[in-house]
Amino acid sequence: MYSILKCPVKISVIIYIFIALIILYHKPELMFDETGKSKGFGSASDCEFFNLPVILYTSAIVITFIFEYISIHIQ
């Protein structure tokens, strides 16, 4: 268990890919239109503030910080 957390970047990348695949598989209405294409970023009627790239960038940063914090405090 602890050997996995010694390299937080690897586990962060694995979890990031897993989350991205889940989002791309389910295609939530918040991020995708009726045809399955990703909505743009903005405040127009066909755009959203929480589009796919914003969610993926944010999740990458949060996941990395979480596992860096865990790896520092477990040692």
Buried (B, 14 or more C-beta within 10 A) or exposed (E): EEEEBEEBEEBBBEBBEEBBEEBBEEBEEEBBEEEEEBBEBEEEEEEBEEBBEEBBEEBBEEBBEBBEEEBEEEE
